[in-house]
Amino acid sequence: MSTLSFSETLFGTTVLDGDRALLVKKTYALLLISVVTAVAGGYTCATSQAMVQFFIRPVGWILALALINIVPMLALWASRQSPNLGIIALAADGFISGIALGPLLAVANYLAPGAIPAALAVTGGVFAVVTGFVMFSKEKFSAPAGLLTGMFFALMIAMFVNSFIQLSGLGLIITIGIGIYGVIGLIYATSDILNNPEYDNPVQGALMLFASLFNIFVTVLRLLLRLLASRD
């Protein structure tokens, strides 16, 4: 009687087998690159008063929002032209995302330094739970592209409007909406990477995972800051 190895039992023999295993490992290695460059970008911006002042202005905020949505598309395009070019673009996406997050990190570091590691811990916990759930369920989750696209544009419009009218309630709804969008994206991205036999682009997978984790981290950090502010 043949026995299954631990990895086969955990992931299923059709998930991490041969070239498939290499694709998954590359994807998570590339995700690590995105996270490291995002940390570098966040630190660079958060420790530069000039950069923080620029990105908290409307023009800076709009520029950051545009970049963190355009650069991933460029990275995806680059990955289809050349794997090395795709990796460079992916690292750039992480760094720019970190810069865009810099003002929030600066505020958090000033008001409640402990909120940043707490948000990282929660984000890591969500990542671990979702990954474990998808691994053990071995199901391929999917959602209508129209649903995710609609959620995305609804959030972008709401964020743009709230940048001018500054409604506290709308801001909270937007924050929670971004978090929900991030968790949904993480589930579908993880499912695609681990359970879709047609998955073949590690850069695309890393971009999807990073975007989801970025949204979850931002949500958790904002909610923690709101909670701390309400106690004062």
SULLINCOR-V538779 format. One record per helix or strand of 3 or more residues. SS is the DSSP state (helix for helix, strand for strand). FROM is the first residue (numbers start at 1). TO is the last residue. If there is no record, write none. Layout:
ss = (SS,SS)
from = (FROM,FROM)
to = (TO,TO)
This chain:
ss = (helix,helix,helix,helix,helix,helix,helix,helix,helix)
from = (6,19,49,58,83,114,145,168,202)
to = (11,46,55,81,111,137,165,195,231)
